[in-house]
Amino acid sequence: MAGKDTLGLMPTGGGKSITFQIPALEKDGVCLVITPLISLMKDQVGRLKKKGIKASALYSGMSRSEIMITLDNCLYGDYKFLYVSPERTKTELFRAKFEKMKVSLLAVDEAHCISQWGYDFRPSYLSISDLREIHTEVPVLALTATATLDILDDIQDKLKFREKNVLRASFERKNLIYQAIKSDDKLHKLVRIVQDIHGSGIIYVRSRKSAREIAEELKRNRISATYYHAGLDYTQRDKRQDDWTKGSVRIIVATNAFGMGIDKAEVRFVLHYDIPDSVESYFQESGRAGRDNKDASTILLYNKNDKSRMDKRVRSNFPEIKEIKRIYEAIGNYFQIPVGGGKNLVLDFNIGEFASRFKLNMVVVYNSLKILEREGYLELTEEVRNPSRVHFLAARDDLYRFQVENRSFDGFIKLILRSYTGLFSEFVPIVESFLARKGNISTTLVEEYLKRLSSLKIISYIPGKRTPFIIYSEERLDKNNLAISHDKFVKRKEGFILRQKKMWDYVASKAKCRSQFLLDYFGEKDAPRCGKCDICTGRNDLGLSVYEFDLILEEMKNLLQIKNYKPEVLVAKLNMEDDKVVKVIRFLLDNGKIKYDKDECLCWSRPL
């Protein structure tokens, strides 16, 4: 509100959208919100409209007429919010209209995407700073839920902050109970856990096959469950999310396609069946539990095979450069784009069909596309649902004359106008089946009416579809001229391995409070122990208070960092009750934190 560039670091579910929505309502002009999450964009625009606040969105897949109407509404229609996907901000049309807009605030959601060394870098974010040169006095509010200290600095540099300014909300979630449970039979353990915990839950898995199989196993054990992944028809996905949200289904087993826009506070547990690739991903997904501030469990299952699976993912996530070039060439051939052409093209893309036609591994294709995206050659959107849209082209007086002269269309036009508002000022999402039920006619007849009115230039009708897109950021190159930086490739691979290692350290940790570990990772040092996670409760079983355990541990650490001691000598050196010191020594030995050296003296097995 004071006009300062600000970076807001807030946990998942912390209310980030409020931090730009309320200031924007107080200021004159339109707030530009940049986000890569089309589903979230649509959800927030819908919510604002329900509150009577003028808002619209601009994203890949819209027609040119839709884009023009949306931009003109923001120029002349007293709109307060314009949500934009980052790749849209690079177009000449957007830049030309943006120059003329009265802009109150530039809000950048998922701001970690601007850092090349973050876990989710998107090159289209790098062009956001160019917008600052158009409206130099407009402050920036960058928001993220997952960023380390180095990435926080990088975000501010890339967005050209006038001065460093980070407002940090604590990442501590006092109501969450973190657990990492080792099990050689994960599926059996999962069923037992779900039977013991009451209430709604999410189970995250890595593959579509696992999602289906685990949901079926839960149902065999008389547990209400369904599954969700990007390969399902959008009507199935909507219904399954709706059933779970309303509580008619208790458990949803899902890939990471499920998560954005979840509006369910009373989730009692989030369980990870497979280990995520980063602490950031784990923290964000587990953070969907307990948003009602009541106790909730976040459980991660693991076994000895998971480490080798993580190593295998490094190989699949970073295909050989020659394989990436081969896939780039195959995509150009798939769309029949000539070398030197294709720049800014937005193309429907079915990754499964593409991989099948060229006999390619779908995982390798996906990860190759992500590397090409990071290099700035093309972008792959998330799979999205685009509903049918209608906009009336005829002015009201002309429409009235048309209805009088064409009685066969009169009843249908009235049906549309009674069912939806705003049709004369913008494209409005419609549902053909809803109009059919309301008008007591078939859906096929509704579609025929819409197409006929569109051909007569009374309306503009865009049929709905669900598809991901590929956007050519640059013209197609010959594969031999494709420059993929070996140094960047190696550095990103090393960063991926490092994030995996941190995630494994979290899983394998036996002595550090889970909450403390997560808070420390995100820069909150010296956080108190939660007292509830599996590590803390293991210590609690010793019959020691947190204060007593920490005091003994700290003194022991000071002594053992200097030299190793026989157990009895160490107990004698610590001026505390012998039985309590012995309990701490046993706990640290059992959890592999300390060990015996060749002289039977105690020493640290690894740093605390």
C-alpha positions in Angstrom: 0.0 0.0 0.0 3.0 2.3 0.6 4.2 1.7 -3.0 7.2 -0.5 -2.0 8.2 -3.6 -4.0 7.5 -6.6 -1.7 8.2 -10.3 -1.7 5.7 -12.2 0.4 6.8 -15.6 1.6 3.7 -17.5 2.9 2.9 -21.2 3.4 0.3 -23.1 1.3 -3.2 -22.2 2.5 -1.9 -19.0 4.1 -4.2 -16.6 2.2 -1.7 -15.2 -0.4 -4.5 -14.0 -2.7 -5.9 -11.7 -0.1 -2.6 -9.8 0.1 -3.1 -8.4 -3.4 -6.9 -8.5 -3.7 -7.6 -6.1 -0.8 -5.0 -3.5 -1.7 -6.1 -3.6 -5.3 -9.7 -2.9 -4.4 -8.5 0.2 -2.4 -6.5 1.5 -5.3 -7.6 3.1 -8.6 -6.9 1.0 -11.7 -6.5 -2.7 -12.6 -4.3 -5.2 -10.7 -2.4 -7.4 -13.1 -2.0 -10.9 -11.6 0.6 -13.2 -13.3 0.2 -16.9 -12.5 1.0 -20.1 -14.5 -1.9 -22.0 -13.0 -4.8 -21.7 -15.4 -7.2 -23.7 -13.1 -6.4 -21.4 -10.2 -6.8 -18.3 -12.4 -10.3 -19.4 -13.5 -11.3 -20.3 -9.9 -10.2 -16.9 -8.5 -11.9 -15.0 -11.3 -15.1 -16.9 -10.7 -15.0 -16.2 -7.0 -14.4 -12.5 -7.5 -17.3 -12.2 -10.0 -19.6 -13.9 -7.5 -18.8 -11.1 -5.1 -19.7 -8.5 -7.7 -16.0 -7.6 -8.4 -15.1 -7.1 -12.1 -12.3 -9.6 -13.0 -11.2 -11.4 -16.1 -8.4 -13.8 -17.3 -6.1 -14.1 -20.3 -4.4 -17.4 -21.1 -3.2 -19.6 -23.9 -6.0 -21.2 -26.0 -8.2 -18.1 -26.1 -9.3 -16.7 -29.5 -8.1 -13.4 -30.7 -11.6 -11.8 -30.4 -11.7 -13.1 -26.7 -8.3 -11.5 -26.0 -9.3 -8.2 -27.6 -12.6 -8.0 -25.6 -10.8 -8.9 -22.4 -8.1 -6.3 -22.8 -10.6 -3.6 -23.9 -12.7 -4.3 -20.8 -9.7 -3.7 -18.7 -9.0 -0.5 -20.5 -12.5 1.0 -20.5 -14.7 -1.2 -18.4 -13.7 -0.4 -14.8 -12.2 -3.9 -14.2 -10.2 -4.4 -11.0 -8.3 -7.6 -11.8 -6.7 -9.1 -14.9 -5.2 -12.6 -14.4 -2.6 -13.4 -17.1 -0.4 -16.4 -17.8 3.2 -15.4 -18.1 3.6 -16.3 -21.8 0.7 -14.0 -22.7 2.6 -11.0 -21.4 5.2 -11.3 -24.1 2.8 -10.8 -27.1 2.7 -7.5 -29.0 -1.0 -7.2 -28.6 -0.9 -7.4 -24.8 2.1 -5.0 -24.5 0.3 -2.4 -26.7 -2.9 -2.6 -24.6 -1.0 -2.8 -21.3 0.8 0.5 -22.0 -2.6 2.3 -22.0 -4.0 0.7 -18.9 -4.2 2.4 -15.5 -2.4 -0.3 -13.4 -2.6 -0.3 -9.6 -0.4 -3.2 -8.8 1.6 -6.0 -10.4 1.2 -9.3 -8.5 3.4 -12.2 -9.4 2.1 -15.5 -8.0 4.3 -18.6 -7.8 7.3 -16.2 -7.9 9.9 -18.9 -7.4 9.3 -19.8 -11.1 11.5 -16.9 -12.0 14.6 -18.4 -10.5 16.6 -20.6 -12.9 17.9 -22.6 -9.9 14.5 -23.2 -8.3 12.6 -26.5 -8.5 10.0 -25.1 -11.0 11.7 -22.6 -13.3 9.7 -21.2 -16.2 11.5 -19.0 -18.7 8.4 -17.0 -19.6 8.7 -15.5 -16.1 11.9 -13.7 -17.1 9.9 -11.3 -19.3 7.8 -10.0 -16.4 10.5 -7.5 -15.5 10.0 -5.9 -18.9 6.5 -4.8 -17.8 8.1 -2.7 -15.1 9.7 -0.5 -17.8 6.2 0.3 -19.1 4.7 1.3 -15.7 7.8 2.3 -13.8 6.0 3.6 -10.7 3.7 0.5 -10.1 4.8 -1.6 -7.2 5.4 -5.3 -7.5 4.1 -7.9 -5.0 5.8 -11.2 -5.6 4.3 -14.2 -3.7 5.6 -17.8 -3.1 5.1 -20.6 -0.7 8.3 -22.4 -1.4 11.7 -20.6 -1.6 15.0 -21.0 0.1 17.0 -17.9 1.1 19.1 -17.9 -2.1 16.0 -18.1 -4.3 14.4 -15.2 -2.4 17.3 -13.0 -3.4 17.2 -14.2 -7.0 13.5 -13.4 -7.2 14.0 -9.8 -6.1 17.0 -9.4 -8.5 15.0 -10.8 -11.5 12.0 -8.6 -10.8 14.2 -5.5 -10.4 13.1 -4.6 -6.9 14.1 -1.0 -6.1 15.2 -2.3 -2.6 15.2 -5.7 -0.9 12.0 -6.2 1.0 10.8 -9.6 2.2 7.8 -10.0 4.4 7.9 -13.5 5.9 5.0 -15.4 7.5 6.1 -18.3 9.6 5.9 -21.7 7.9 5.1 -23.4 11.2 1.9 -25.4 11.1 1.4 -26.3 14.8 -1.7 -28.4 14.1 0.2 -30.8 11.7 1.6 -34.0 12.9 4.5 -35.1 10.7 5.5 -38.8 10.4 7.8 -40.8 8.2 7.1 -44.5 8.5 9.3 -47.3 7.2 7.4 -50.3 5.8 8.4 -53.2 3.6 4.7 -53.7 2.7 3.5 -50.2 2.0 0.1 -51.1 0.7 -0.8 -53.1 3.8 0.5 -50.4 6.0 -1.4 -47.7 4.1 -4.7 -49.6 4.6 -4.1 -50.0 8.3 -3.3 -46.2 8.6 -6.4 -45.2 6.8 -8.5 -47.5 8.9 -7.1 -46.0 12.1 -7.5 -42.3 11.1 -11.0 -40.9 10.9 -12.0 -38.2 8.4 -11.2 -37.1 4.9 -7.7 -37.6 3.3 -5.5 -37.3 0.2 -3.1 -40.0 -0.8 -0.4 -38.8 -3.2 1.2 -41.3 -5.7 3.6 -40.9 -8.6 1.8 -42.9 -11.3 -1.8 -43.1 -12.7 -1.6 -46.9 -12.3 -0.8 -46.7 -8.6 -3.7 -44.2 -8.1 -6.2 -46.6 -9.6 -4.8 -49.7 -7.9 -4.6 -48.2 -4.4 -8.2 -46.8 -4.7 -9.4 -50.2 -5.6 -7.6 -51.8 -2.7 -9.1 -49.3 -0.3 -12.6 -50.1 -1.7 -11.9 -53.8 -1.2 -11.4 -53.0 2.4 -14.7 -51.1 2.6 -13.1 -47.7 2.7 -14.8 -45.0 0.6 -12.2 -44.0 -2.1 -11.7 -42.7 -5.6 -8.7 -41.8 -7.8 -7.7 -38.7 -9.8 -5.1 -38.1 -12.5 -4.7 -35.9 -15.6 -5.6 -38.8 -17.9 -9.2 -38.9 -16.8 -11.9 -37.2 -18.8 -12.6 -33.7 -17.4 -16.1 -34.6 -16.4 -14.8 -37.5 -14.4 -12.2 -35.3 -12.8 -14.7 -32.6 -11.9 -17.1 -35.2 -10.4 -14.5 -37.0 -8.4 -13.1 -33.8 -6.9 -16.6 -32.6 -6.2 -17.6 -35.9 -4.5 -14.5 -35.7 -2.3 -14.9 -32.0 -1.5 -18.6 -32.5 -0.5 -17.7 -35.6 1.6 -19.6 -38.3 -0.4 -16.2 -39.9 -1.0 -13.7 -40.0 2.0 -10.3 -40.6 0.3 -9.0 -39.4 -3.0 -5.8 -41.1 -4.3 -4.1 -38.8 -6.7 -1.1 -37.8 -8.7 0.3 -34.3 -8.3 -2.3 -33.2 -11.0 -4.6 -32.8 -8.0 -4.1 -29.9 -5.7 -4.5 -26.4 -7.1 -7.7 -24.7 -6.2 -8.6 -27.3 -3.5 -11.2 -25.6 -1.3 -11.6 -28.1 1.6 -10.5 -27.1 5.1 -11.2 -30.3 7.0 -8.7 -32.7 5.5 -7.5 -34.9 8.4 -4.5 -36.4 6.6 -2.3 -36.3 3.6 -0.3 -39.4 2.9 2.6 -39.7 0.5 2.9 -43.3 -0.9 6.0 -42.3 -2.9 8.8 -39.9 -1.9 8.5 -36.5 -3.7 11.5 -35.1 -5.5 11.9 -32.0 -3.3 11.1 -30.7 0.2 9.3 -27.8 -1.6 6.8 -30.3 -3.2 6.4 -32.3 -0.1 5.7 -29.2 2.1 3.2 -27.8 -0.4 1.3 -31.0 -0.8 1.3 -32.0 2.9 0.2 -28.4 3.7 -3.3 -29.2 2.2 -4.1 -31.0 5.5 -5.7 -29.3 8.5 -6.5 -25.9 7.0 -9.3 -25.7 9.6 -6.5 -25.4 12.2 -7.5 -28.7 13.9 -4.9 -31.5 14.3 -4.1 -33.4 11.1 -1.6 -36.0 10.1 1.0 -35.8 7.2 2.5 -39.2 6.7 5.2 -40.4 4.3 5.7 -44.1 3.7 9.1 -45.4 2.6 11.3 -48.5 2.4 14.8 -49.5 1.3 13.9 -49.5 -2.4 12.9 -45.9 -2.5 16.4 -44.5 -2.6 17.2 -46.5 -5.8 13.9 -45.3 -7.3 15.0 -41.7 -6.6 18.3 -42.4 -8.4 16.4 -43.8 -11.4 14.3 -40.6 -11.6 17.4 -38.6 -12.1 18.1 -40.5 -15.3 14.5 -40.2 -16.6 14.2 -36.5 -15.6 17.5 -35.6 -17.5 17.5 -37.5 -20.8 20.6 -37.3 -23.0 20.9 -34.1 -24.9 20.8 -36.0 -28.3 17.5 -37.6 -27.2 16.1 -34.1 -26.3 17.0 -32.9 -29.8 15.4 -36.0 -31.4 12.2 -35.3 -29.6 12.3 -31.6 -30.6 12.6 -32.6 -34.2 9.8 -35.1 -33.9 7.4 -32.4 -32.5 8.1 -30.2 -35.4 7.4 -33.0 -37.8 4.2 -34.0 -35.8 2.8 -30.4 -36.3 4.3 -30.1 -39.8 6.0 -26.8 -38.9 8.8 -25.8 -41.4 12.2 -24.8 -40.1 12.1 -21.0 -39.5 8.3 -21.0 -38.8 5.9 -21.6 -35.9 6.9 -18.7 -33.6 4.0 -17.9 -31.1 1.9 -20.8 -32.4 -0.4 -22.3 -29.8 -1.1 -26.0 -30.7 -3.3 -28.7 -29.1 -1.0 -31.4 -27.9 -1.8 -35.0 -26.8 1.4 -36.3 -25.3 0.2 -39.9 -25.2 -0.7 -39.9 -28.9 2.6 -38.2 -29.8 4.7 -40.7 -27.8 2.8 -43.6 -29.3 3.2 -42.4 -32.9 6.9 -41.9 -32.6 7.5 -44.9 -30.3 8.9 -42.8 -27.5 8.8 -43.2 -23.7 6.2 -40.8 -22.4 8.2 -39.9 -19.3 11.2 -39.1 -21.4 9.1 -37.0 -23.7 7.6 -35.0 -20.9 11.0 -34.3 -19.2 12.5 -33.4 -22.6 9.7 -30.9 -23.1 10.4 -29.4 -19.7 14.1 -29.0 -20.5 13.2 -27.4 -23.9 10.8 -25.1 -22.0 13.6 -24.0 -19.6 15.8 -23.2 -22.6 13.0 -21.0 -24.0 12.2 -22.9 -27.2 8.6 -23.9 -26.4 6.2 -24.2 -23.5 3.9 -27.0 -22.4 0.8 -25.9 -20.5 -0.9 -28.0 -17.9 -3.9 -30.0 -19.1 -6.8 -27.6 -18.8 -10.5 -27.6 -19.3 -11.8 -24.8 -21.5 -15.6 -24.5 -21.3 -17.8 -23.4 -24.2 -18.0 -19.6 -24.4 -20.6 -17.2 -26.0 -20.5 -13.5 -26.7 -23.3 -11.5 -28.3 -22.0 -9.6 -31.4 -25.4 -8.0 -32.2 -26.3 -4.8 -30.3 -29.5 -5.1 -28.3 -31.6 -3.1 -30.8 -30.3 -5.2 -33.7 -30.9 -8.4 -31.7 -34.5 -7.4 -31.1 -35.1 -6.8 -34.8 -33.5 -10.2 -35.6 -35.8 -12.0 -33.0 -38.9 -10.3 -34.6 -37.8 -11.3 -38.1 -36.7 -14.9 -37.1 -39.3 -16.3 -34.7 -37.7 -19.8 -34.8 -34.6 -18.4 -32.9 -36.6 -16.1 -30.5 -37.2 -18.7 -27.8 -33.6 -20.0 -27.8 -32.1 -16.4 -27.6 -34.4 -15.6 -24.7 -33.3 -18.9 -23.0 -29.6 -17.8 -23.2 -30.3 -14.3 -22.0 -32.3 -15.6 -19.0 -29.6 -18.1 -18.1 -26.4 -15.9 -18.3 -25.4 -12.3 -17.7 -22.6 -10.2 -19.2 -23.1 -11.7 -22.7 -22.9 -8.3 -24.5 -19.7 -7.2 -22.8 -17.5 -10.3 -22.7 -17.3 -14.0 -23.5 -19.3 -15.9 -20.9 -18.7 -19.6 -20.1 -21.8 -21.7 -20.8 -22.9 -25.3 -20.4 -24.8 -26.8 -23.3 -26.4 -29.6 -21.2 -27.7 -27.0 -18.7 -29.4 -25.0 -21.5 -30.9 -28.2 -22.8 -32.4 -29.2 -19.5 -33.7 -25.7 -18.8 -35.2 -25.4 -22.3 -36.4 -29.0 -22.4 -34.6 -29.7 -25.6 -31.7 -32.0 -26.6 -28.0 -31.0 -26.2 -27.5 -31.6 -29.9 -30.2 -29.1 -30.7 -28.6 -26.5 -28.4 -25.3 -27.0 -30.2 -27.0 -26.6 -33.6 -28.7 -23.4 -32.5 -25.4 -21.9 -31.2 -23.5 -22.8 -34.4 -26.3 -21.3 -36.6 -26.4 -18.1 -34.6 -22.6 -17.9 -34.8 -22.7 -18.3 -38.6 -25.3 -15.5 -38.8 -22.9 -13.2 -36.8 -25.5 -12.8 -34.0 -23.2 -14.5 -31.5 -19.6 -15.7 -31.3 -19.6 -19.3 -30.1 -16.5 -21.2 -29.1 -17.1 -24.9 -28.3 -15.4 -26.2 -25.2 -12.6 -28.6 -25.1 -10.0 -30.1 -22.8 -6.5 -30.3 -24.0 -2.9 -29.3 -23.1 -1.1 -26.9 -25.4 2.4 -26.5 -26.8 3.4 -22.9 -27.5 6.3 -22.3 -29.8 8.2 -19.5 -28.0 10.7 -19.2 -30.9 10.6 -20.3 -34.6 11.4 -24.0 -35.2 15.1 -24.7 -35.6 17.0 -27.5 -37.3 17.9 -29.9 -34.5 21.6 -29.4 -35.2 21.2 -25.7 -34.4 19.4 -26.3 -31.2 21.5 -24.9 -28.4 21.1 -26.6 -25.0 23.7 -25.3 -22.6 25.7 -28.2 -21.2 26.7 -26.2 -18.2 23.1 -25.2 -17.3 22.0 -28.8 -18.0 24.6 -30.1 -15.6 23.9 -27.4 -13.0 20.1 -28.1 -13.0 20.7 -31.8 -12.7 23.0 -31.2 -9.7 20.3 -29.0 -8.2 17.7 -31.7 -8.7 20.0 -34.3 -7.1 20.6 -31.9 -4.2 16.9 -31.4 -3.6 16.4 -35.1 -3.7 19.1 -35.6 -1.2 17.5 -33.0 1.2 14.2 -34.9 0.8 15.9 -38.2 1.6 17.6 -36.6 4.6 14.1 -35.6 5.9 12.9 -39.2 5.4 15.9 -40.8 7.0 16.3 -38.4 9.9 16.0 -40.1 13.3 17.1 -37.3 15.7 15.7 -34.0 14.4 12.1 -32.9 14.9 10.3 -33.1 11.5 8.8 -29.6 11.9 12.2 -28.2 12.8 13.8 -29.8 9.8 11.2 -28.3 7.4 11.4 -24.8 9.0 15.2 -24.9 8.9 15.1 -25.7 5.2 13.0 -22.6 4.5 15.3 -20.4 6.6 13.5 -20.4 10.0 16.4 -21.2 12.3 16.1 -22.1 16.0 12.4 -23.1 15.7 11.0 -25.0 18.7 10.3 -28.7 18.5 6.7 -29.6 17.7 6.5 -32.3 20.3 4.1 -34.3 18.1 6.0 -35.8 15.2 7.4 -39.4 15.2 10.8 -38.1 16.2 9.5 -36.0 19.1 7.1 -38.7 20.4 10.0 -41.2 20.3 11.9 -38.8 22.6 8.9 -38.3 24.7 8.8 -42.1 25.4 12.1 -41.7 27.2 10.3 -40.0 30.1 12.3 -36.8 29.5 10.9 -33.3 28.9 12.0 -31.6 25.6 14.0 -29.2 27.8 15.9 -32.0 29.6 16.6 -33.9 26.3 17.9 -30.8 24.6 20.1 -29.8 27.5 21.7 -33.2 27.7 22.1 -33.4 23.9 23.8 -30.0 23.8 26.3 -30.8 26.5 27.0 -34.1 25.0 27.5 -32.5 21.6 30.0 -30.0 23.0 32.1 -32.8 24.6 32.0 -35.2 21.6 33.0 -32.6 19.1 36.3 -32.3 21.0 37.1 -36.0 21.6 35.4 -39.4 21.9 34.5 -40.9 25.3 33.7 -44.2 26.8 30.0 -44.2 27.8 30.7 -44.3 31.5 33.2 -41.4 31.3 30.7 -39.4 29.2 28.0 -40.0 31.8 30.4 -38.9 34.6 31.4 -35.8 32.8 27.8 -34.6 32.3 26.7 -33.0 35.5 23.1 -34.4 35.2 21.1 -37.4 36.5 22.9 -40.6 35.3 19.8 -42.5 34.2 18.6 -39.6 32.1 22.0 -39.3 30.3 22.0 -43.0 29.7 18.5 -42.8 28.1 19.6 -40.1 25.7 22.8 -42.1 24.8 20.6 -45.2 24.1 18.2 -43.1 22.0 21.0 -41.6 19.9 22.7 -45.0 19.4 19.3 -46.7 18.4 18.7 -43.9 15.8 22.2 -44.0 14.4 23.2 -40.5 15.5 26.2 -41.7 17.5 28.2 -44.9 17.3 31.2 -46.7 18.8 34.6 -46.2 17.4 37.3 -49.0 17.2 38.3 -48.2 20.9 34.6 -48.6 22.1 34.3 -44.9 22.6 31.2 -42.9 21.6 31.5 -40.5 18.6 29.1 -38.8 16.2 28.2 -40.9 13.2 27.2 -37.8 11.2 26.8 -34.1 12.0 23.7 -33.0 13.8 
